[in-house]
Each structure stands twice: as structure tokens, then as C-alpha cells.
């Protein structure tokens, strides 16, 4: 076996090992994606609920939120 062939084998083994590492993260990626999709559904539901609020309740909620954020920053 010549030196270039040996280097190619080492590189190929390292590349394959890296690919196994990436493929092994599938479950983690799916869990993260599932969490993101769940969060997106929650956001969409909240936006839909906000659209249904009467104007007076929306203004009161905005004022409540503004006060809460102001007190957190203080």
C-alpha cells in the first residue's frame, strides 16, 4: 500500500465517522423540531385569540403588559 492510499483510507474513515456522528443526532434534531412546532402552534393560537379580544380588553392587556415590563426593567 502506498502512502497516498493510506492517507485516503484514513481520510475516508474519518469522513465516515463524522457522517455517523451527524446521523446519530437525528433523534435530538427531531425532538428540537417537535418542540419548535409545538411552540409555533402555541404562538398561532395566541395570535388568533388576541384577534378575538374586544378593543377594551386588548388595551387593558397591553397596559398590563407595559407595566409588567417596566417593573422588570426597574
MOZIFEN-V130359 format. One record per helix or strand. SS is the DSSP state (h for helix, s for strand). FROM is the first residue (numbers start at 1). TO is the last residue. If there is no record, write none. Layout:
SS FROM TO
SS FROM TO
//
This chain:
h 3 23
h 26 52
h 55 73
//
